[in-house]
Amino acid sequence: MRKQLTALVLISLLLMGSFVGCGAQVQSREPHIARMNLTTAQEEIVALLSPPGRENHIFEYRLDTTIEEAEFWVEIYHYGELVETRKLLAMHGAPMPAVRGERLVLTIDSMENRIFRWTLQSGGAIAFGGEPWLASESSLAHGFGPMLMNVRIEDGQDIVLHTAILSNTNSLSTTIMEDPKTARQTPELLAEYTYVHFVLARFSS
């Protein structure tokens, strides 16, 4: 746990400090959230701090002055049924610091595609998603990835930051990965897979 926390803090400090102004930031002044477009130097640092079985994803978001609350959580579906919700982080304030722009670091540790732990850091706050989650089945294929598009932030809207699919077959859906928002609302699509994890965000006034 200590090594994981140290790596997370180092990534955050490096991204907020050493590389400010390197052209990796989203330029839009509209309320939005997007995966950070890392420079080659940033990618190398993140890779060095990401041992096998660990994903580190960095997002940038900007809010307007009406937003007073931010929530981040994980939803776990088993053959299309929502079986568990894990709260990661909740922030409150009026206005929130991200009116000026803020970064979010999502870390996912996995072991043998069966044991998972989620960690989130933003605005100086670090949250761990409870005890490691354990899949009830083994030998699962694993497909995963962060959001692909810049998403405009709207009051109360659920935004999918990351999607993971665990399946006892070798067939993994590109539809879920490319359009997780629609997939999350389509139980029959999720039901084709052993597990689907969504990491979500919601910004509210």
Residue pairs with C-beta under 8 A, 6 or more apart in sequence:
1 128
4 107
4 109
4 117
4 119
5 119
5 126
7 49
7 50
7 56
7 107
8 56
8 105
8 107
8 119
8 121
8 126
9 121
9 126
10 49
11 45
11 46
11 49
11 56
11 58
11 105
12 103
12 105
12 121
14 42
14 45
15 36
15 42
15 58
15 103
15 105
16 103
19 39
19 41
19 42
22 39
22 41
22 42
23 39
24 36
24 37
24 38
24 39
24 42
25 36
25 37
25 60
25 101
26 32
26 34
26 36
26 37
26 60
26 62
26 150
28 62
28 150
29 62
30 62
30 152
31 62
31 63
31 64
31 67
31 152
31 153
31 154
31 203
32 61
32 62
32 150
32 151
32 152
32 153
33 59
33 60
33 61
33 62
33 104
33 147
33 150
33 151
33 153
33 159
33 161
33 201
34 59
34 60
34 61
34 147
34 149
34 150
34 151
35 57
35 58
35 59
35 146
35 147
35 148
36 58
36 59
36 60
36 103
38 46
38 58
46 56
46 58
49 56
50 56
53 109
53 110
53 111
54 107
54 108
54 109
54 110
55 106
55 107
55 108
55 110
55 144
56 105
56 106
56 107
57 105
57 106
57 107
57 108
57 146
57 161
57 162
58 103
58 104
58 105
58 106
59 103
59 104
59 105
59 106
59 146
59 147
59 161
60 101
60 102
60 103
60 104
61 98
61 101
61 102
61 103
61 104
61 153
61 201
61 203
62 98
62 99
62 100
62 101
62 102
62 153
63 70
63 95
63 96
63 98
63 99
63 102
63 153
63 203
64 99
65 95
65 99
66 95
66 155
66 205
67 95
67 96
67 98
67 99
67 153
67 155
67 203
67 204
67 205
68 92
68 93
68 94
68 95
68 96
68 204
68 205
69 90
69 91
69 92
69 96
69 203
69 204
69 205
70 89
70 90
70 91
70 96
70 98
70 122
70 201
70 202
70 203
70 204
71 87
71 89
71 90
71 201
71 202
71 204
72 87
72 88
72 89
72 90
72 104
72 120
72 122
72 127
72 161
72 199
72 200
72 201
72 202
73 85
73 86
73 87
73 88
73 199
73 200
74 85
74 86
74 88
74 118
74 129
74 197
74 198
74 199
74 200
75 82
75 84
75 85
75 184
75 197
75 198
75 200
76 82
76 83
76 84
76 85
76 86
76 133
76 195
76 196
76 197
77 83
77 190
77 195
77 196
77 197
77 198
78 136
78 194
78 195
79 190
79 191
79 193
79 194
80 187
80 188
80 189
80 190
80 191
80 192
81 187
81 191
84 133
86 118
86 129
86 130
86 133
87 129
88 118
88 120
88 127
88 129
88 199
89 120
89 122
89 125
89 127
91 122
91 123
91 125
96 123
97 123
98 123
102 122
102 123
103 122
104 120
104 121
104 122
104 161
104 201
105 120
105 121
105 122
106 118
106 119
106 120
106 146
106 161
106 162
106 199
107 118
107 119
107 120
107 121
108 116
108 117
108 118
108 119
108 144
108 162
108 164
108 199
109 116
109 117
109 119
109 132
110 116
110 117
110 142
112 138
113 135
113 140
113 141
113 142
113 166
114 134
114 135
114 137
114 138
114 140
115 132
115 133
115 134
115 135
116 132
116 133
116 135
116 164
116 197
117 128
117 129
117 132
117 133
118 128
118 129
118 199
119 126
119 127
119 128
119 129
120 126
120 127
120 129
121 127
135 166
135 194
135 195
137 168
137 194
139 168
140 166
140 167
140 168
140 194
140 195
141 165
141 166
141 167
141 168
141 169
141 170
141 172
142 164
142 165
142 166
143 164
143 165
143 167
143 172
143 173
143 177
144 162
144 163
144 164
144 165
145 162
145 163
145 177
146 161
146 162
147 159
147 160
147 161
147 162
147 180
148 178
151 159
153 159
153 203
155 203
155 204
155 205
156 202
156 203
156 204
156 205
157 202
157 203
158 181
158 184
158 200
158 201
158 202
159 200
159 201
159 202
159 203
160 180
160 181
160 184
160 198
160 199
160 200
161 199
161 200
161 201
162 197
162 198
162 199
163 176
163 177
163 180
163 183
163 196
163 197
163 198
163 199
164 195
164 196
164 197
165 172
165 173
165 176
165 177
165 193
165 195
165 196
165 197
166 193
166 194
166 195
166 196
166 197
167 192
167 193
167 194
167 195
168 194
172 193
173 183
173 189
173 192
173 193
175 183
175 189
176 183
176 189
176 190
176 193
176 196
180 198
183 189
183 190
183 196
184 190
184 198
190 196
